[in-house]
């Protein structure tokens, strides 16, 4: 799967935006060489998988020297962790934006579910690799996954409670996030992408969330379509 120049430009924009934020937080400056390694490594990991990817593959893709690579990264896993952190931080930015713009609990459920799936699909095949790796408790990616779920569940708990007046157990929303995570893996099952699965997962996820949180479901969300 080759990325078009427009895909690379879109990825570059996301990577650079997040790294600018990280640089400001850490009191430094964003490195363009580091950015390019991350941008081009995404395609390599997506094509070859984690086990079949070597540092040399990443060097060739990003057109940097070995010395430059090791200035910023310890190994290929360090690169993947950095990519996943960018993914998580950007996902949370989108998440906060949708919650802030919502005008009801139903809006929050629908908008955050949609942005979750849209963002995962936009990342392409690498998202499945990272999500599967992050689910391993021994992985360097795991703490970033936990942090993201902590933040997202806390935001959902407080903001939906603001509209419904109910006090929710945060585990309710963490369970919903686990459901979305599994649905995202299902969408990319067998290394491909299924629009039909995406549409079905998005509809059912919203229906289940409405049932749990609001006690009512928009008609047609959980029923099997009549053939």
Buried (B, 14 or more C-beta within 10 A) or exposed (E): EEBEEEBBEEBBEBBBBBBEBBBEEEEEEBBEBBBBBBBBBBBBBBBEBBEEBEBEBBBEBBEBEEEBBEEBBEEBBBBBBBBBBBBBBBBBBBBBEBBEEBEEBBBBBBBBBBBBBEBBBEBBBBBBBBBBBBBEEEBBBBEBBEBBBEBBBEBBBEBBBEBBEEEBEBEBBBBBBEBBBBBBBBBBEEEEBBEEBBEBBBBBBBBBBBBBBBEEBBEEBBEEEEE
